[in-house]
Amino acid sequence: MENQSFSDIAVVACGTLTMELSHLGESGFPDARHIFFTVLGLHETLRELEKQLIQRIQTARSKIDEAIEEAMLAHKPLSEK
């Protein structure tokens, strides 16, 4: 089986998974560029959960869009080399 890489993505996860994902990240998997967590216990207040998920997803998108833009700027077309 081929090794899966997450180096070009951002992960948005429940704060309950902070320890697990941090531990896994130290071992090299997932190798996500960014991991964003919501606050623990938001399943009790769904409106706040929704608000934080939207914020974390927007932040994740902006970080990955920046990375994609940087990568595209770093690669010049062959005609410019």
Secondary structure, DSSP 8 states (H G I E B T S, - for coil): ------TT-EEEE-GGGHHHHHHHHHTT-S--SEEEE--TTGGG-HHHHHHHHHHHHHHHHHHHHHHHHHHHHHS--GGG-
